[in-house]
Amino acid sequence: MKKDFRLVLFASADLKDALGEVEGRAAIDFVLRPELSTLPAVVITSIGAVRSYNQGGISTQQMQKMQIDIFAASYKAMDEVHILLRAHLETFSGTQGSTYFQRIFENAERDLPVQEMPDGSRVYHRAVDYIIHYQ
C-alpha cells in the first residue's frame, strides 16, 4: 500500500510541477529527504495501521495513517504545496498499483520550526497527517 500511495502523489501533475526534483523526478520520498533534492519537497512517513474487524475476522477494509512532511524555501511555497496536496488527496478515489484507495482524509496539520541552514537560507516545514481508507 505504501508504494502505491506514493504513486497516488505522483499521479497529480499539479503537485509534481510544484515540487523540486531529485534524480530527474519530483521530490516525493519516504522517511528522509535526499540531500540532492531541490525544494519544495515532500516526505512520506507511515504512522501506523488501524486494524478493522468484522464477525468473519479481519475486514478487507483497511485504514492507514500517513504523515506527509512538506519542506520549502518559503512559507508561501510550503502553503501552496499543502493546498495542492489536500485538493488532490481528498478528491482521489481509485486503484493505484494493486491498491484500491476508497477515501483519503486530512486529519491534522502542524507547522514545525524553521530550519536555519549553514548557507543562511531557511527551510520551512509542515507535517500533515492523512487517514487512508483502502482495500
C-alpha positions as CSV (number, residue, x, y, z in Angstrom):
1,M,0.0,0.0,0.0
2,K,2.8,2.4,0.9
3,K,4.4,2.3,-2.6
4,D,1.0,2.6,-4.2
5,F,0.3,5.7,-2.0
6,R,3.4,7.3,-3.4
7,L,2.1,6.6,-6.9
8,V,-1.1,8.4,-5.9
9,L,1.0,11.5,-5.2
10,F,2.9,11.2,-8.5
11,A,-0.4,11.0,-10.3
12,S,-1.0,14.7,-9.6
13,A,0.5,16.7,-12.4
14,D,-0.1,20.0,-10.5
15,L,1.7,18.6,-7.4
16,K,4.6,17.2,-9.5
17,D,5.0,20.6,-11.2
18,A,5.1,22.5,-7.9
19,L,7.8,20.3,-6.4
20,G,11.5,20.4,-6.7
21,E,13.5,17.5,-8.2
22,V,15.8,14.7,-7.2
23,E,17.5,12.5,-9.8
24,G,15.2,13.8,-12.6
25,R,11.9,13.1,-10.8
26,A,9.6,15.0,-8.5
27,A,10.9,15.2,-4.9
28,I,8.5,12.7,-3.2
29,D,10.3,10.3,-1.0
30,F,9.9,8.0,2.0
31,V,11.2,8.9,5.5
32,L,14.2,11.1,4.6
33,R,14.6,14.0,2.1
34,P,17.6,13.2,-0.1
35,E,20.3,15.8,0.2
36,L,20.3,16.5,-3.5
37,S,16.6,17.2,-3.7
38,T,15.6,20.8,-4.5
39,L,12.7,22.5,-2.7
40,P,9.8,22.2,-2.3
41,A,9.9,18.5,-1.4
42,V,7.5,16.0,0.2
43,V,8.5,13.1,2.5
44,I,6.1,10.3,3.4
45,T,6.2,8.5,6.8
46,S,3.9,5.7,7.9
47,I,2.4,6.4,11.3
48,G,0.5,3.2,11.8
49,A,-2.2,0.9,10.6
50,V,-5.7,0.8,12.2
51,R,-6.9,-2.8,12.2
52,S,-10.5,-3.4,11.3
53,Y,-12.5,-6.5,12.2
54,N,-16.0,-7.8,11.5
55,Q,-17.9,-11.0,12.5
56,G,-15.8,-13.0,10.0
57,G,-12.4,-11.8,11.3
58,I,-10.2,-9.3,9.7
59,S,-12.0,-6.9,7.4
60,T,-11.0,-6.3,3.8
61,Q,-11.4,-2.6,4.5
62,Q,-8.2,-1.2,6.0
63,M,-7.0,2.1,7.3
64,Q,-3.5,3.6,7.4
65,K,-2.3,6.8,9.0
66,M,0.4,8.5,7.0
67,Q,2.3,11.7,7.7
68,I,3.4,13.9,4.8
69,D,6.1,16.4,5.6
70,I,6.4,19.4,3.3
71,F,9.7,21.3,3.0
72,A,10.0,24.6,1.2
73,A,12.2,27.7,0.9
74,S,9.3,30.0,1.9
75,Y,6.2,29.8,3.9
76,K,4.1,30.7,0.9
77,A,5.6,27.8,-1.2
78,M,5.0,25.4,1.7
79,D,1.4,26.5,1.9
80,E,0.8,26.3,-1.9
81,V,2.1,22.7,-1.9
82,H,-0.2,21.8,1.0
83,I,-3.2,23.2,-0.8
84,L,-2.3,21.2,-3.9
85,L,-1.7,18.1,-1.8
86,R,-5.0,18.4,0.0
87,A,-7.0,19.1,-3.1
88,H,-5.5,16.0,-4.8
89,L,-5.8,13.5,-1.9
90,E,-9.2,14.5,-0.7
91,T,-10.7,14.0,-4.1
92,F,-8.8,10.9,-5.1
93,S,-10.5,7.5,-5.2
94,G,-9.4,4.6,-7.4
95,T,-6.8,2.0,-8.0
96,Q,-3.1,2.7,-8.0
97,G,-0.8,-0.2,-8.4
98,S,-2.5,-3.1,-6.6
99,T,-4.3,-1.0,-4.0
100,Y,-7.9,0.4,-4.2
101,F,-8.0,3.7,-2.4
102,Q,-11.5,4.4,-1.2
103,R,-11.0,7.8,0.5
104,I,-8.2,9.9,1.9
105,F,-8.9,12.4,4.7
106,E,-6.7,15.1,6.1
107,N,-6.6,14.5,9.9
108,A,-4.2,17.2,11.3
109,E,-1.5,19.7,10.3
110,R,1.3,21.4,12.2
111,D,3.9,24.0,11.3
112,L,7.2,22.9,12.7
113,P,10.2,25.1,13.5
114,V,12.0,26.7,10.6
115,Q,15.5,25.2,10.0
116,E,18.4,27.6,9.6
117,M,20.8,26.2,7.0
118,P,24.6,26.7,7.1
119,D,24.4,28.9,4.0
120,G,22.0,31.2,5.7
121,S,18.9,30.0,3.9
122,R,15.8,28.8,5.7
123,V,13.7,25.6,5.2
124,Y,10.0,25.8,6.3
125,H,8.4,22.6,7.4
126,R,4.8,21.5,7.8
127,A,3.7,18.0,8.9
128,V,0.2,16.8,7.7
129,D,-1.5,13.6,8.8
130,Y,-3.8,11.7,6.5
131,I,-6.1,8.8,7.2
132,I,-6.2,6.5,4.2
133,H,-9.1,4.0,3.7
134,Y,-8.1,1.3,1.2
135,Q,-8.5,-2.3,0.1
